């Protein structure tokens, strides 16, 4: 099983890769690249709104729930984007294992196909 640190690192790496993908191309090359144009078009068609969300992560110690996390949320798909500084703060909260605001108990079900 991969560690939680790797999952959060994947999020940051993917965000940085998308930024480089769209930012590194000179205008002439961008205008000739259908791939980059379609990526930008897709991003522009997907409207995002600022919201506070609940971030849930399964760790070796159990499930961690962090409420009121600022995110940009896609109106069409529900995809959530987190700013790099928010990801860093989430990592710190999870690794530090600080005293939680409250503890919840929840039932767990097995999916039967």
N, C-alpha and C positions, 0 to 999 in steps of 0.2 A: 504494500500500500504506500502510495506517495505521501509525503508529509504535507501538512497544511501550508507550510512556508512555500513549498513548490507551487501549489495551486495559486496562492496570492502572487507569487513571482510571475506565473504564466499570465495573469491578468495585466500586470504592469508591462511585461514584455510585449504582449499583443497590442496594447495601447500605443506603446512607443513605435512598434513596427508599422502600424497604420499611419501614424503621424509622419514617419519617414517616407512611407510609400507615396503619400500625397504631397509632401513638402520638398523632397529632394529633386524633383524633375524641373528642368527649366521650362518656361512657358511653351516654347516651340515643341519640345518633346511631349509635354502634357497634351497639347492639342492634337498630336499625332497618335496618342496612345488611347485606344478604345477601352482598355482595361482600367486605366486610371480615371478616365471620364465616367465610365459606368460606376466605378466605386464612389466617386464624388456625387454623382447623380443619385445613387442609392442612399447615400448618407443624407443628402438634401431632401429626399422624398420622405424620409423617416423623421417625423417631427418628434423632438424630445422636450420634455417639461421637467423643471426642477421639482423634486419631491423628497420627502423624508420616507425612507423605506426601512424594513426590518431585514437585517442580514443574518442568515442562519448558516452555521458551519458545523459539520460533524468532525470531531477530533477523536484522538485515541482516548481522551478523558470523558467524552460524551458530546452532547450537542451544545453549542454556544449560540445564544441569541443576542444580537445587538440591535437595539431599537433606535429609531430616529436618525438613521444614517443618511446624510445628504447624497443624492444621486440624480443623474439625468435619466429619465425613464421614457422609453419610446411609447408614443401614443398608440402606434399600430401593433407592436409586438410585445410590449412589456419589458423589452431588453433594458437592463440597468447598466449605466456607465458610471464609474466612480473616478473622481479626480485622484491623481497620484498621492496627494497629501492625505486624502481620506483613506486610501489603501494602506498607507504607512501607519496611520492612526489605528486602523482596524488590526493590523498585524501586532502593534504594540499592546493593544488591549487583550488580544488572544494569548500572546506569549507571556505577558505579565501575570495573567490569571488573578486579576484583582478581585476583591470582594464584589459580587454582583449586587445590583439594585434589588433584585428579588429572584427567587428560584421557582420554576414552574414544573409541574408533574404532568406528563401527557401519555396517553395510551399509544401503544405501537401495534400495528396490524401487519400481518403477512398477506401479500397479494397472492390470491389463488387464481391461476389461469384456467 
